[in-house]
Amino acid sequence: GFNAVPDGKGLWTWQKAPPAQARYLLLRNASALPRASVYYDWRSVGADNWTNALPDAAWDPRRTVKVEGPVAGTPSPDLPTPVSSIEYARNRVNIGLSAAREGVLLLNDRHDKNWSVTIDGQPAALLRCNGIMRGVKVGPGNHAVTMIYTPPLAKFAKIQVIALLHMFGLAIFRLARYALGLRARRRPSPPAAGESQA
């Protein structure tokens, strides 16, 4: 355990203490799932069937991932493989992995429709796994997976910018047509046959 102790400089420092005397304890959950792994054993679940699928007593989430909707391929009873790297940045997660065969990458972070995913730079389908987590189907071999979150307002802002550019372009087109029309009206018309120029 730990206690917070003043260091004499107006700051606090952590000091180790026996658990019985510690004010703070650092606990580790040894049965927690890893942050990200490639699962080779997956089960498809209907979108409206999660309430029945998750409390299944025969399901072992350390070996099998449940995925919403059909997933192509043939599951294997092999144990999951941990990813080789995971890096978080603002609105982005980069994952490096090596899959022994086709499988489902499970990232134990909340699923949201505003996430998109690429595998080796190519767009891929984002999967809902274990009811609330994110995943993606991967093939065998080494892969770089990137998940990017685009906030809903950012999508709306892009639409607004595109609409504004279209309106601006239309205004310039109409202004140019108007200016050309005025110039054509101001040009003197050629004299009619038999009229003399002054």
C-alpha positions in Angstrom: 0.0 0.0 0.0 0.9 3.7 -0.1 0.4 6.8 2.0 0.6 10.4 0.8 3.3 12.2 2.9 4.2 15.9 2.8 7.8 16.4 1.5 8.5 19.7 3.3 8.4 21.8 0.2 4.6 22.1 0.0 4.2 19.0 -2.2 3.2 15.4 -1.4 5.1 12.3 -2.1 4.1 8.6 -2.1 5.6 6.4 0.6 5.2 2.6 0.7 3.3 1.3 3.7 2.1 -2.2 4.9 -1.4 -2.8 3.7 -2.9 -2.6 7.3 -1.4 0.9 7.7 -1.8 2.1 4.1 -4.4 4.7 3.2 -4.2 3.8 -0.5 -3.9 0.4 -2.1 -3.0 -0.5 -5.6 -4.9 -3.5 -6.8 -4.4 -5.6 -9.9 -7.2 -7.6 -11.5 -5.5 -10.7 -12.8 -8.6 -11.9 -14.6 -9.2 -8.8 -16.6 -9.1 -9.2 -20.4 -6.1 -7.6 -22.2 -6.8 -4.2 -23.8 -6.5 -5.8 -27.3 -6.2 -9.3 -28.8 -6.8 -11.2 -32.0 -9.5 -13.9 -31.4 -9.6 -16.9 -33.7 -12.8 -18.2 -32.2 -15.9 -16.0 -32.8 -19.6 -16.4 -32.6 -22.1 -14.3 -34.5 -25.0 -12.6 -32.6 -28.1 -10.9 -34.0 -28.3 -7.2 -33.3 -31.4 -7.7 -31.2 -30.1 -10.8 -29.3 -27.4 -9.3 -27.1 -29.4 -9.6 -23.9 -29.6 -13.4 -24.4 -26.1 -13.8 -25.8 -24.0 -12.2 -23.1 -25.2 -14.0 -20.0 -24.5 -17.4 -21.5 -22.8 -19.5 -18.8 -20.9 -21.6 -21.4 -19.3 -18.5 -23.0 -15.6 -17.9 -22.0 -14.7 -14.3 -23.1 -11.0 -15.2 -22.6 -11.2 -17.6 -25.6 -14.2 -16.5 -27.7 -15.5 -13.1 -28.9 -19.1 -12.5 -29.8 -19.6 -10.3 -32.9 -22.8 -8.6 -34.1 -23.9 -9.9 -37.4 -22.4 -12.5 -39.7 -18.6 -12.7 -40.0 -17.0 -14.5 -43.0 -14.5 -17.2 -42.4 -14.1 -20.3 -40.2 -13.5 -19.9 -36.5 -10.7 -21.9 -34.9 -10.4 -23.1 -31.2 -6.9 -21.5 -31.0 -6.2 -19.1 -28.1 -6.2 -15.4 -28.7 -3.0 -13.6 -29.6 -2.1 -10.4 -27.8 -1.4 -7.4 -30.1 2.3 -6.4 -30.5 1.7 -2.7 -30.0 -1.1 -0.3 -29.1 -0.8 3.5 -29.2 -3.4 6.0 -28.2 -3.5 9.6 -29.7 -6.3 12.2 -29.9 -9.3 10.5 -31.5 -7.1 7.7 -32.9 -5.8 4.3 -31.8 -3.0 2.6 -33.7 -2.5 -1.1 -33.2 0.2 -3.4 -34.5 -0.6 -7.1 -34.7 0.5 -10.4 -36.0 -2.3 -12.9 -36.7 -1.6 -16.6 -37.1 -4.7 -17.0 -39.2 -7.9 -15.0 -39.9 -9.5 -13.7 -36.8 -11.3 -10.8 -35.1 -9.2 -8.0 -33.4 -11.1 -7.1 -30.2 -10.2 -3.7 -28.7 -11.8 -3.5 -25.3 -12.9 0.1 -25.8 -16.5 1.3 -26.2 -18.1 0.9 -29.6 -19.5 4.0 -31.3 -20.8 4.5 -34.8 -18.5 7.5 -35.2 -15.4 5.3 -35.2 -13.9 4.2 -38.6 -11.2 1.6 -39.1 -8.5 0.9 -41.6 -6.2 -2.2 -42.0 -2.9 -1.4 -43.6 -4.4 1.9 -44.9 -7.5 0.2 -46.5 -11.0 0.9 -45.1 -12.5 -2.0 -43.2 -15.9 -2.7 -41.4 -16.0 -1.8 -37.7 -17.6 -4.6 -35.7 -19.5 -4.5 -32.5 -18.0 -7.1 -30.2 -19.2 -8.5 -26.8 -22.1 -6.1 -26.9 -20.2 -2.8 -26.4 -16.6 -3.1 -27.6 -15.0 -2.4 -31.0 -13.4 -4.9 -33.3 -12.4 -5.6 -36.9 -11.9 -8.8 -39.0 -8.2 -9.3 -39.9 -6.5 -11.8 -42.1 -3.3 -13.8 -41.3 0.0 -11.9 -41.1 1.3 -8.6 -39.8 -1.1 -5.7 -39.9 -1.3 -2.0 -38.9 -4.8 -1.2 -37.7 -5.9 2.4 -37.2 -9.2 3.4 -35.6 -10.2 7.0 -36.0 -13.0 8.8 -34.1 -14.8 11.6 -36.0 -17.0 13.6 -33.6 -20.5 14.1 -35.0 -20.1 17.9 -35.1 -17.0 17.5 -37.2 -19.1 15.6 -39.8 -21.7 18.3 -39.7 -19.0 21.0 -40.1 -17.7 19.3 -43.2 -21.1 19.3 -44.7 -21.5 23.0 -43.9 -18.2 23.9 -45.5 -19.1 21.9 -48.6 -22.5 23.6 -48.8 -20.8 27.0 -48.3 -18.3 26.4 -51.1 -21.1 25.4 -53.4 -23.0 28.5 -52.6 -19.9 30.7 -53.1 -19.2 29.0 -56.4 -22.8 29.6 -57.5 -22.6 33.3 -56.5 -19.4 33.8 -58.5 -21.0 32.1 -61.5 -24.1 34.3 -61.4 -22.0 37.4 -60.9 -19.9 36.5 -63.9 -23.0 35.9 -66.0 -24.5 39.3 -64.9 -21.2 41.1 -65.7 -21.0 39.6 -69.1 -24.6 40.5 -69.8 -24.0 44.1 -68.8 -21.0 44.3 -71.1 -23.0 42.9 -74.0 -25.7 45.5 -73.5 -23.3 48.4 -73.4 -21.7 47.6 -76.7 -23.0 49.8 -79.5 -24.9 47.8 -82.0 -23.5 47.9 -85.5 -25.3 50.4 -87.8 -28.1 49.1 -89.9 -27.7 48.9 -93.6 -27.9 52.3 -95.2 -27.2 54.3 -92.0 -24.1 56.4 -91.8 -21.9 56.6 -88.8 -21.5 60.0 -87.3 
